[in-house]
Amino acid sequence: MTARVVVVGGGLAGLTAACELADRGLDVTLLEARARLGGVTFSFNRGDLVVDNGQHVLLRCYTAYLDFLRRIGVAHHIDMQPRMHIPVQGVDGTPGSLSRTALPAPLHLLGSLATYKLLSVTDRLRAARAVPALRRLNPDDPRLDEQSLGDWLRKHGQNDATIAALWNLITVAALNCDADEASLALAAKVFRTGLLDRSENCDIGVPAVPLSQLHGEPAMAYLLAHGAQVRLRAAVKEIRRDGNGFEVVTGEDTIAADAVVVATASDAAAKLLPDIVTDDLGHSPIFNVHVVFPRRVTDLPFVAVVGSPVQWAFDRTAVSGLTQGQYLAVSVSAAGDWIDLPVTQLRELFLPEVSRVLPGAAGQVPTDFFVTKERTATFRQQPGSGRRRAAQRTGVPGLVLAGAWTATGWPDTMEGAVRSGQNAARLLSEQLPASVSEVAR
């Protein structure tokens, strides 16, 4: 008999697991509590604008995520740089950039570091000396998870200037916390896999369509075309063992299943599986400031900023459907100090900052200003978080976990979410033949 699998949660992890399992010929039902798929990657309409809830980017090393996009037929909607180039702006107007050459790693970054104007010559040399030691770190070493990146950097000759203008430029965006609060194990994964192991890994990709068109909508079409059932507004209340199978209880009915993938956020998983999941990772917020100007402000597709609350600014004009002026999204990670401020205060803070770092905005009166907030955007990727991430194999046959918060070895990213979904499908494929035969008997 065909195994019946229920996937609980329609974010990237759940979508990946459901697509993988449907491809293997299983009877898949995906349950999502919200009225849409995509989890924390989604779009909405604001007047004539199509707005992403937050800016997401990827690196070429996001191989599992790119495979997922190819599977659902939308990988061509990623604008991938041929070679990594990050324009960087200092608040005093100093321009800089971080770019790679065609040389093999780690030589591909040395030329850019040697001319990086946001650091003095002495500090550039200081930063370069840390690179070989960073390449020697093993992200899988559990001892690294008990240390912070900031402590490690200072022990290896880094100072406040190099941490602020270089190391945190990447760490805050990738781990949603600064170096002093970041797990050294996760930071080593970011810098080694993303920047230092292979030269092409650091090339940056930006979605060229709204996130709902990149994830939720095409994944829904793919699942339906491959025989899966997708139910929206189907919040799961309980998961019960039933002999060799399970009963998944929603607000409307009870679904019998041979196997279950719980691909929800960690707090929801802990409520459904209190004997298996402990929600003690904590969360870090991210918010985005969205500003529409009557005239163009910059020709850059994105820019990173040092020394300002404006961490990264992205040109969202074409993606949003705007035909006049320019729409910028300012992405602010590690946002605990600002997340509770009302929009009026954020406007007072960020509009002058945008004009300061992007002079083309000076004197312009925005035609729209709004803020999107994700209070639980990622788990808190601090020292000790690695040992608290739940294993995907639960110990209950036929029941597995998925989600970027599980023990994937990756940070809380789209790549980590997709890898967790792939692994959940693999784990179930190893378990289902025996369990299904037992049910059949």
C-alpha positions in Angstrom: 0.0 0.0 0.0 1.1 3.6 -0.6 2.4 5.2 2.6 0.3 8.2 3.8 2.5 11.1 5.0 1.2 14.3 6.6 3.5 17.3 6.5 2.6 19.9 9.2 3.8 23.3 8.1 4.0 25.0 4.8 7.3 27.0 5.1 10.4 26.2 3.1 11.2 23.1 5.2 7.7 21.7 4.9 7.4 22.5 1.2 10.7 20.8 0.5 9.8 17.7 2.5 6.4 17.5 0.8 7.8 17.9 -2.7 10.5 15.3 -2.1 8.0 12.8 -0.7 5.5 13.4 -3.4 8.2 12.7 -6.0 8.8 9.4 -4.3 5.2 8.4 -5.0 3.9 8.7 -1.4 0.4 9.9 -0.5 1.2 13.4 0.8 -1.0 15.8 2.7 0.4 19.2 3.6 -1.3 21.1 6.3 -0.7 24.9 6.8 -2.4 27.0 9.5 -2.2 30.2 7.5 -4.0 31.1 4.4 -0.8 30.9 2.3 2.3 28.9 1.9 5.9 30.1 2.3 6.3 30.5 6.0 8.3 33.6 6.8 9.0 34.2 3.1 5.9 35.8 1.6 4.6 38.8 -0.2 1.6 41.1 0.1 -0.1 43.9 -1.7 0.1 47.5 -0.5 -1.8 49.6 -3.1 -0.1 49.0 -6.4 3.1 47.7 -4.7 3.9 44.0 -4.3 5.9 43.9 -1.0 8.0 41.2 0.5 7.7 40.8 4.2 11.5 41.0 4.4 14.5 41.1 2.1 16.0 37.6 1.4 19.2 37.0 -0.4 21.2 33.8 -1.1 24.7 32.7 -1.9 25.8 30.4 -4.7 26.7 27.8 -1.9 23.0 27.5 -1.2 23.0 24.4 -3.4 20.0 22.7 -1.7 17.8 25.8 -1.9 18.7 26.3 -5.6 17.9 22.7 -6.3 14.5 23.2 -4.6 13.9 26.3 -6.9 14.8 24.2 -9.9 12.4 21.4 -8.8 9.5 23.8 -8.7 10.6 25.6 -11.9 11.6 29.1 -10.7 15.4 29.1 -10.4 15.6 31.4 -13.4 14.0 34.1 -11.2 17.2 34.5 -9.2 19.6 37.3 -10.3 22.9 35.7 -9.4 26.1 37.8 -9.6 28.8 36.3 -11.9 31.3 37.2 -9.1 30.6 38.5 -5.6 30.6 42.3 -5.4 29.3 44.1 -2.3 29.2 47.9 -2.4 29.9 49.3 1.1 29.2 52.8 2.2 30.6 54.5 5.3 28.5 57.1 7.1 31.2 59.7 6.4 30.8 59.1 2.7 33.7 56.8 2.3 33.0 54.3 -0.5 34.3 50.8 -0.4 33.6 47.4 -1.7 34.2 43.7 -1.1 34.6 41.7 -4.3 36.2 38.4 -5.4 38.5 37.7 -8.3 38.9 34.5 -10.3 41.7 33.3 -8.1 41.1 30.2 -6.0 40.1 30.6 -2.3 41.2 32.3 -0.2 43.3 34.4 -2.6 40.0 35.5 -4.3 39.3 38.0 -1.6 42.8 39.3 -0.8 42.9 42.0 -3.5 39.6 43.4 -2.3 40.7 43.4 1.4 43.9 45.1 0.5 42.0 48.1 -1.0 39.1 48.1 1.5 38.9 51.8 2.3 36.7 51.5 5.4 39.7 50.1 7.2 43.1 51.6 7.7 46.1 49.8 6.1 47.1 48.4 9.5 43.6 47.1 10.1 43.5 45.5 6.7 46.6 43.6 7.5 45.2 42.7 10.9 42.0 41.3 9.3 44.0 39.3 6.6 46.0 37.6 9.3 42.9 36.1 10.9 41.8 34.4 7.6 44.1 31.4 7.8 43.1 30.6 11.4 39.4 31.0 10.5 39.8 28.5 7.6 41.2 26.0 10.0 38.1 26.0 12.2 35.9 23.0 12.0 32.2 24.1 12.2 31.2 20.6 13.4 33.5 20.8 16.5 31.1 21.1 19.4 33.7 23.1 21.4 33.3 26.0 19.0 29.6 26.2 19.9 30.5 27.2 23.4 32.5 30.2 22.3 31.5 33.5 20.7 32.9 34.8 17.4 33.8 38.1 19.1 36.0 36.4 21.7 37.8 34.4 19.0 38.3 37.4 16.8 39.9 39.4 19.6 42.1 36.5 20.5 43.3 36.5 16.9 44.2 40.2 16.8 41.0 41.8 15.7 39.9 45.2 17.1 36.7 47.2 17.2 37.4 48.7 13.8 37.8 45.4 12.0 34.9 43.8 13.7 32.5 46.7 13.0 33.6 47.4 9.4 34.3 43.9 8.2 33.4 40.9 10.3 30.0 42.2 11.6 29.1 43.3 8.0 28.7 39.6 7.3 27.9 38.2 10.8 24.9 40.4 11.5 23.3 39.8 8.2 24.0 36.0 8.2 23.4 35.1 11.8 21.0 37.9 13.0 23.4 38.8 15.8 26.7 40.6 16.2 30.0 38.9 16.7 30.0 39.1 20.4 26.7 37.2 20.6 27.3 34.7 17.8 28.2 31.1 18.1 31.7 30.5 16.8 30.6 27.2 15.3 27.8 28.9 13.2 30.1 31.8 12.3 32.8 29.4 11.2 30.1 27.7 8.9 29.2 31.1 7.5 32.7 32.3 6.8 34.2 29.0 5.7 31.3 27.7 3.5 30.2 31.1 2.3 33.4 32.9 1.8 36.6 31.0 2.3 36.4 27.4 1.1 35.5 27.9 -2.6 35.8 31.2 -4.4 32.4 31.0 -6.2 30.5 30.2 -3.1 30.2 33.8 -2.1 28.4 35.1 -5.2 25.2 36.8 -4.2 21.7 36.0 -5.6 18.7 38.2 -5.2 15.1 37.2 -6.1 13.8 39.0 -9.2 10.2 38.3 -8.3 8.2 38.6 -5.1 8.8 35.9 -2.6 5.3 34.4 -2.9 5.9 33.9 -6.6 9.2 32.3 -5.8 8.1 29.9 -3.1 4.5 29.4 -2.0 2.7 29.7 -5.3 4.9 27.5 -7.5 5.3 25.0 -4.7 1.6 24.7 -4.4 1.3 24.1 -8.1 4.0 21.5 -8.0 2.5 19.6 -5.2 -1.0 19.5 -6.7 0.5 18.4 -10.1 2.3 15.5 -8.3 -0.8 14.2 -6.5 -0.4 15.8 -3.1 -3.1 17.4 -1.1 -2.6 20.9 0.2 -4.9 22.3 2.9 -4.7 25.9 4.0 -6.1 27.3 7.2 -5.7 23.8 8.7 -4.1 24.3 12.1 -3.0 21.1 13.7 -4.2 20.7 17.3 -2.7 17.4 18.2 -0.6 14.5 16.9 -1.5 11.1 18.4 0.0 7.6 18.0 -2.4 5.1 16.6 -1.0 1.7 16.6 1.8 1.7 14.1 0.6 5.0 12.6 -0.6 8.4 13.7 -3.7 10.6 13.9 -3.3 14.2 13.0 -6.0 16.3 14.6 -7.0 19.6 13.0 -9.9 22.0 13.9 -12.1 20.2 11.4 -11.1 16.5 11.2 -8.6 13.8 12.0 -6.3 12.5 9.4 -4.8 9.0 9.5 -1.1 8.8 8.6 1.7 6.3 8.4 4.3 9.0 9.0 4.4 12.7 10.0 6.8 15.5 9.3 6.5 18.4 11.8 7.9 21.3 9.9 6.6 24.2 12.1 8.4 26.9 14.0 10.1 25.6 17.2 7.4 27.0 19.6 4.6 25.3 17.6 6.6 22.0 17.5 7.1 22.1 21.2 3.3 22.5 21.8 2.5 19.6 19.5 5.4 17.4 20.7 6.1 18.4 24.3 7.9 15.2 25.2 10.2 15.6 22.2 10.8 19.3 21.6 11.9 21.9 24.1 11.5 25.4 22.9 14.5 27.0 24.6 16.5 28.5 21.7 15.0 32.0 21.9 14.5 34.3 19.0 16.1 37.3 17.3 14.0 39.8 15.4 14.5 41.4 12.0 12.6 44.4 10.5 12.5 46.1 7.2 12.0 49.8 6.6 10.3 50.4 3.2 10.6 53.8 1.6 9.2 55.0 -1.7 10.8 58.1 -3.2 9.4 60.2 -6.0 12.8 60.2 -7.8 15.7 57.7 -8.0 18.1 57.7 -5.1 20.8 55.3 -6.2 21.7 53.1 -9.2 23.0 50.3 -6.9 21.0 47.1 -6.7 22.0 47.0 -3.0 24.5 48.5 -0.6 25.9 47.6 2.8 26.4 50.4 5.3 28.9 50.6 8.1 28.3 52.7 11.3 24.6 53.3 10.7 21.3 51.7 11.6 20.9 51.4 7.8 22.7 48.0 7.6 21.7 47.0 4.1 19.5 48.8 1.5 18.0 47.1 -1.5 16.4 48.5 -4.6 12.9 47.0 -4.8 11.6 49.2 -7.6 11.3 46.6 -10.4 10.3 43.7 -8.3 7.5 45.6 -6.6 6.0 46.8 -9.9 6.7 50.4 -9.2 7.0 52.4 -12.5 8.0 55.9 -11.2 10.5 56.9 -8.5 12.4 54.3 -6.4 11.4 51.9 -3.7 14.1 51.0 -1.2 13.9 48.4 1.5 16.3 48.8 4.4 17.0 45.5 6.1 17.8 45.6 9.9 19.0 42.4 11.6 19.8 41.9 15.3 17.0 44.4 15.8 16.2 44.0 19.4 16.9 47.6 20.3 14.4 48.9 17.7 11.8 46.2 17.2 9.3 47.7 19.7 9.6 51.3 18.4 6.5 52.6 16.7 6.6 53.4 13.0 6.7 57.2 13.7 9.9 56.9 15.7 11.5 54.6 13.1 10.7 57.1 10.5 12.3 59.9 12.5 15.4 57.7 12.9 15.8 56.1 9.5 14.8 58.8 7.0 17.7 61.1 8.0 20.0 58.0 8.1 19.0 57.1 4.5 19.7 60.6 3.3 23.0 60.6 5.1 24.4 57.4 3.5 22.6 57.9 0.2 22.7 61.6 -0.6 20.3 61.1 -3.5 17.5 60.8 -1.0 18.3 64.2 0.6 15.5 66.7 0.2 13.0 64.2 -1.2 9.7 63.7 0.6 8.8 60.0 0.5 5.5 59.1 -1.1 5.2 56.1 1.2 6.9 54.8 4.4 6.1 51.6 6.3 7.7 48.9 8.3 7.5 45.1 8.4 8.6 43.2 11.5 9.5 39.6 12.1 9.9 39.3 15.9 10.9 35.6 15.7 12.8 35.8 12.4 15.5 33.3 13.5 16.4 31.4 16.5 19.0 33.1 18.7 22.3 31.8 17.2 24.4 32.4 20.3 27.0 30.2 22.0 25.4 27.0 23.2 22.6 27.0 20.7 24.0 24.1 18.8 23.5 21.6 21.6 19.9 22.8 22.0 18.8 22.4 18.4 16.5 19.4 18.1 17.6 16.3 16.1 15.4 15.7 13.1 15.1 12.0 14.0 12.8 11.9 17.0 13.2 8.3 18.1 9.5 7.7 17.3 9.4 5.6 14.1 7.6 7.5 11.3 7.9 10.9 13.1 10.6 13.4 12.1 11.2 17.1 12.5 12.1 19.8 9.9 12.9 23.4 10.1 15.9 25.7 10.0 16.0 25.6 13.8 16.7 21.9 13.9 20.2 20.4 13.9 21.1 20.9 10.3 24.6 22.2 10.9 23.6 25.3 9.0 22.5 28.7 10.3 18.9 29.7 10.3 18.7 30.4 6.6 16.7 29.4 3.6 19.4 26.9 2.8 19.1 25.4 6.3 15.3 25.2 6.0 15.5 23.4 2.7 18.2 21.0 3.9 16.1 20.1 6.8 13.2 19.3 4.5 15.4 17.1 2.3 16.8 15.3 5.3 13.3 14.7 6.8 12.2 13.1 3.5 15.3 10.9 3.5 14.8 9.8 7.1 11.2 8.8 6.4 12.1 7.0 3.2 14.4 4.8 5.4 11.7 4.1 7.9 8.5 3.8 5.8 9.0 0.5 4.0 9.0 -1.5 7.3 6.2 0.5 9.0 4.0 0.3 5.9 4.4 -3.4 5.6 3.5 -3.8 9.3 0.3 -1.7 8.8 -0.6 -3.7 5.7 -0.3 -7.0 7.7 
